[in-house]
């Protein structure tokens, strides 16, 4: 008997050394997903775990259960992850910092047209360079719909640019999210484009860069696609500017070497 138990202990020791580290390293990331438009669990939606250390690689996928719950088993929680929930063709995200095991995600119902959306600010920054007149235009779009919904369609957010504008690049960022590349699509009308990007409840930001021919002066005819609380033009003090409905901002609001002209409560169709 002594020899038998002695043999078993020698045989078992390597097995325990192999199994314990794997079981200790495994971890669970879980949470609840609620449809804030209806107040009900987002039953049947797809939850995806993205590994940010691997370049947004999908490392796991599951279906949200009847109580709105999801769960992933991961090798460890040391790295940065992101939970993506797909709801009615729109994506919603919940960041998972290192050593976090519980993340809840809110989603909203989607409609092609939602009331309560307006442009808080449309800001154009202009300067000259070898390509002509260089413009960086930023749009701050607020979705204050009640009940809260996401606007998403082939024309989620429309913009108008000068007809001779040459696009250089564009980004979009949802509420609390990082900016990602998002190119506006031509609508068929010259200078008229649309972003196919969800306008979730909260503030969505778009930025686009383009340049125009310039020989010392330029005449522009900007317009907005929806009510804009503020439309601002920023340019170096070495340039002159005039525009109907625009007033210069006084003081240091523009920063050193820069001047800003502001128009407020600009309606669609207003030249």
C-alpha positions in Angstrom: 0.0 0.0 0.0 2.8 2.4 0.8 4.4 1.8 -2.5 1.0 2.3 -4.3 0.2 5.6 -2.7 3.8 6.7 -3.3 3.4 5.9 -7.0 0.1 7.8 -7.3 1.4 11.0 -5.7 4.4 11.0 -8.1 2.1 10.5 -11.0 -0.5 13.1 -9.9 1.8 16.0 -9.2 2.6 16.9 -12.8 -1.1 16.8 -13.7 -2.0 19.3 -10.9 0.8 21.7 -12.0 -0.5 21.7 -15.5 -4.3 22.2 -14.8 -4.2 24.8 -12.0 -2.5 27.6 -14.0 -5.1 27.3 -16.8 -8.1 27.4 -14.4 -6.7 30.3 -12.5 -6.0 32.4 -15.6 -9.4 32.0 -17.2 -11.8 34.9 -16.5 -15.3 36.0 -17.3 -16.5 39.3 -18.8 -20.3 39.7 -18.5 -23.0 42.3 -18.3 -26.5 43.4 -19.2 -27.8 45.1 -22.3 -30.9 47.2 -22.0 -32.9 48.8 -24.9 -33.3 52.4 -23.5 -36.0 53.2 -26.0 -38.3 50.5 -24.6 -36.7 49.9 -21.2 -36.6 46.2 -22.0 -33.7 43.7 -22.3 -32.1 43.6 -25.7 -33.0 39.9 -26.1 -31.6 38.2 -29.2 -29.1 40.9 -30.1 -25.5 39.9 -30.8 -22.7 40.8 -28.4 -19.1 40.6 -29.7 -15.9 40.9 -27.7 -13.1 42.8 -29.4 -9.5 42.4 -28.4 -7.9 45.9 -28.8 -4.4 44.6 -28.3 -4.9 42.5 -31.5 -6.2 45.4 -33.6 -10.0 45.1 -32.9 -10.0 41.4 -33.5 -13.2 39.6 -32.7 -12.3 37.1 -30.0 -15.8 35.9 -28.9 -19.4 36.2 -29.9 -22.7 35.4 -28.1 -26.4 36.0 -28.2 -28.0 38.1 -25.4 -30.5 36.0 -23.4 -34.0 36.8 -22.3 -32.9 38.8 -19.3 -30.5 40.9 -21.4 -27.5 39.1 -20.1 -24.3 38.2 -22.0 -21.1 36.4 -20.9 -17.7 35.7 -22.4 -14.9 33.4 -21.1 -11.5 34.9 -21.9 -8.0 33.7 -21.1 -7.4 36.7 -18.9 -8.6 40.3 -18.3 -5.2 42.0 -18.3 -5.6 43.5 -21.8 -8.0 46.2 -23.1 -11.2 44.9 -24.6 -14.3 46.3 -26.1 -17.8 44.9 -26.1 -19.9 45.6 -29.2 -23.6 45.1 -29.3 -25.4 45.1 -32.7 -29.0 46.3 -32.4 -31.1 47.0 -35.5 -28.1 47.5 -37.7 -26.5 50.0 -35.4 -23.5 49.2 -33.1 -23.1 50.2 -29.5 -19.9 49.9 -27.4 -18.8 49.3 -23.9 -15.1 49.7 -23.0 -13.5 47.0 -20.9 -10.4 48.3 -19.1 -7.8 45.8 -17.8 -9.0 43.7 -14.8 -12.7 44.6 -15.5 -15.2 41.8 -15.5 -18.6 43.5 -15.7 -19.7 45.9 -18.4 -23.3 47.0 -19.2 -24.2 48.4 -22.6 -27.2 50.6 -23.5 -28.8 50.4 -27.0 -31.5 52.3 -28.7 -34.1 51.6 -31.4 -33.2 52.8 -34.9 -35.3 54.9 -37.3 -34.3 56.5 -40.6 -35.6 59.9 -39.4 -35.7 61.1 -35.7 -37.0 64.3 -34.3 -34.8 66.2 -31.8 -31.6 66.2 -33.8 -29.8 69.5 -34.5 -26.3 70.8 -35.2 -24.9 72.4 -32.1 -21.9 73.8 -34.0 -20.5 73.8 -37.5 -16.9 75.1 -37.4 -14.8 75.8 -40.4 -11.1 76.4 -39.9 -9.4 78.0 -43.0 -5.8 78.7 -44.0 -3.8 78.9 -47.2 -1.1 76.5 -48.3 0.4 75.3 -51.6 -2.8 73.5 -52.5 -4.9 76.7 -52.2 -7.4 77.3 -49.5 -7.3 74.5 -46.9 -10.4 73.9 -44.8 -11.0 71.6 -41.8 -14.8 71.5 -41.0 -16.1 70.0 -37.8 -19.8 69.3 -37.1 -21.1 68.7 -33.6 -24.5 67.0 -33.9 -26.7 66.5 -30.9 -29.5 63.9 -30.7 -32.0 64.9 -28.0 -34.9 62.7 -29.2 -37.6 61.7 -26.8 -38.0 58.8 -26.5 -34.3 58.4 -27.3 -33.7 56.8 -30.7 -30.8 56.4 -33.1 -31.1 57.9 -36.6 -29.5 55.7 -39.3 -30.0 55.5 -43.0 -28.2 56.1 -46.3 -28.5 59.8 -45.4 -28.0 59.8 -41.7 -26.2 63.2 -41.7 -26.0 65.3 -44.9 -23.5 68.1 -45.5 -22.9 70.7 -48.3 -19.4 71.6 -49.5 -18.2 74.0 -52.2 -18.7 72.4 -55.6 -15.0 72.5 -56.3 -13.9 71.1 -53.0 -11.3 68.3 -53.2 -11.8 65.9 -50.3 -8.8 64.8 -48.2 -10.3 62.7 -45.5 -13.1 62.5 -42.9 -13.8 60.9 -39.5 -16.8 60.3 -37.2 -17.0 59.7 -33.5 -20.1 58.6 -31.6 -21.0 59.8 -28.1 -18.0 59.1 -25.9 -16.3 57.1 -28.6 -13.1 57.3 -30.6 -12.9 58.9 -34.0 -12.9 56.4 -36.9 -12.5 56.9 -40.6 -15.9 57.6 -42.2 -16.0 59.0 -45.8 -19.1 60.9 -46.8 -20.9 59.5 -49.9 -21.9 61.8 -52.8 -25.7 62.0 -53.1 -25.7 62.9 -56.8 -26.0 66.6 -56.4 -22.7 68.5 -56.8 -21.3 69.3 -53.4 -24.0 67.4 -51.5 -22.7 64.5 -49.4 -24.1 62.1 -46.7 -22.5 60.3 -43.8 -23.8 56.7 -43.3 -23.1 56.8 -39.6 -25.5 56.3 -36.7 -26.6 59.5 -34.9 -26.9 57.9 -31.4 -28.5 59.8 -28.5 -25.9 62.3 -27.3 -23.3 64.1 -29.4 -21.8 62.8 -32.6 -18.8 64.5 -34.1 -17.8 64.6 -37.8 -14.7 66.2 -39.2 -13.8 66.6 -42.9 -10.8 68.0 -44.6 -10.7 69.5 -48.1 -9.0 72.2 -50.2 -10.2 74.7 -52.8 -8.6 76.7 -55.6 -7.4 80.0 -54.3 -5.7 83.0 -55.9 -6.0 85.6 -53.1 -9.8 85.6 -52.7 -12.7 83.2 -52.6 -16.5 83.4 -52.5 -18.2 80.6 -50.7 -21.9 79.7 -50.4 -22.2 77.4 -47.3 -25.5 75.9 -46.2 -26.7 73.5 -43.5 -28.9 70.5 -43.8 -30.6 70.9 -40.5 -31.0 73.7 -37.8 -27.5 74.8 -36.7 -27.2 76.7 -33.4 -23.8 78.0 -34.3 -21.9 78.3 -37.6 -18.3 79.6 -37.1 -15.5 80.5 -39.5 -12.0 80.6 -38.1 -9.1 82.0 -40.1 -5.7 83.8 -39.6 -5.8 87.5 -38.8 -3.8 88.1 -42.0 -6.9 87.3 -44.0 -10.1 89.4 -44.3 -13.6 88.0 -44.1 -17.2 89.2 -44.7 -20.4 87.2 -44.6 -24.1 88.0 -44.2 -25.3 87.1 -40.7 -21.8 86.7 -39.2 -20.4 88.7 -36.3 -16.8 88.8 -35.2 -16.1 87.3 -31.8 -14.2 89.7 -29.5 -11.4 89.1 -27.1 -9.2 86.0 -27.0 -11.9 83.5 -27.8 -10.2 82.6 -31.1 -6.7 82.2 -29.8 -3.5 84.1 -30.8 -3.2 84.9 -34.4 -6.8 83.7 -35.2 -10.1 85.4 -35.8 -13.5 83.9 -35.5 -16.8 85.0 -37.1 -20.1 83.5 -35.8 -23.6 83.1 -37.1 -26.4 81.7 -34.9 -29.7 79.9 -35.4 -29.0 79.1 -39.0 -31.9 77.3 -40.7 -31.7 74.9 -43.6 -31.8 76.6 -47.0 -30.4 79.9 -45.6 -27.6 81.0 -47.8 
